[in-house]
Amino acid sequence: MRHLEAAAIGLVFAIASAYMVALTARQGAGASGVGAQRALAWALLNAQSPENVTRLLSVALNGTSYEVRVLSPGETLEPKLPLCYGAVLVNLTSGVEKIVVVCAGP
């Protein structure tokens, strides 16, 4: 009977270990996505122009794999990284719109 109990404990431990490894592997992409989203929000709050946004994003995403694009409306984006977030910057005096997109990956 003790052998069955030891086997059951070992099985539960193996399942829990596999579950924790799977969660850790999935966390990498999610963490970089959240980082990109937060970096974009921070850069938009502190920037005065689209060029300033890209500079602030490079500061905020230091050490992370990322790409930043500033597009005019209608331009297509072909990202190399899986997680992308974008925002539209509108200059109220001239009416010029720019789209800032930041993409990040694990």
N, C-alpha and C positions, 0 to 999 in steps of 0.2 A: 504494500500500500504506500509505503514511503517513496518507492521508486516512481509511482504515478504522480505523487505530489511534487517531487523534484522535477519530473519531466514537464508538468504543467507550469511550474514556476519558470523553468527555462524557456518554454514556448512563449509565455507572456513577456519575458524579458526580451526575447528575440523580436517579437512583434513591435514592442515599444521602441526598441533601438532602430528598427527599420523605419518606423513612423517619424522618429526624430530626425533621421538622416534625410528623409524626403522633405520634411518641413524646412530644414536648413538649406537644402539645395534650391528650393523654390523661393526662399527669402531673398537671395541675391538679386534677382531681377526686380522684385517688388521694392526693395530698398533703394535701388538706383532710380526707379521710376518716381518714388516719393521724393527723393533728393532733387530730381530734375524739376518736378512740379513746384517744390518749395523754392528752389533757386530762381525759377522763372518769376514766381510771385514776388520774391524779394527784389529781384532786379527791376521789375516793372514799378515797384513802389519807390525805388531810389533813383531811377533813371530820368534824364531830361530829354534824351533822343534815342532813336533805335541803335545808333553806334555805341552809345553809352550802355545800353542794355547788354550788348554782346560782351563788352569789357567786364561788366559786373557779373555776367554769367560765368565767364572764365575764372573770375575770382571765387565765386560761390561753388563751382564744380571742380575745384582743384583736386587732382588725383582720381577723378572719375572719367570713364570713357564717355565722351559726349560730342555732339556736333550742334552748332547753332547756325540757323539760317534767318536772314531778314529778306522777306519776299514782298513784292507788290501784289495786290489782289489779282487773282487769275493765274499766277505762276504756279507751276506744279512742283511738288516736293517729292523726291525719291530718297527717303531716309535709309541710311546704312545700319542704323541701330533700331531695336524693336519698340522702345517706348518713347512716344513723342507727345509734347504738350505745346500748345500755341496760344498766342494772344494777338489781338489787333491793337495797334497804336494809331490814334487819330490825332493829327494836329488840328486843333479847332480853328486856328486863324487861317491856315492855307487849305484845309480840307484834305491834306495828303494822308493816305492810309498806308501803313506798313504792317506786315504780319511777321511776328517774331516767333520762331519755332525752335524749341530745344528738344533734342533726342538724346536718350541715355541708354546705356546697356551695361550688363554685368561685366 
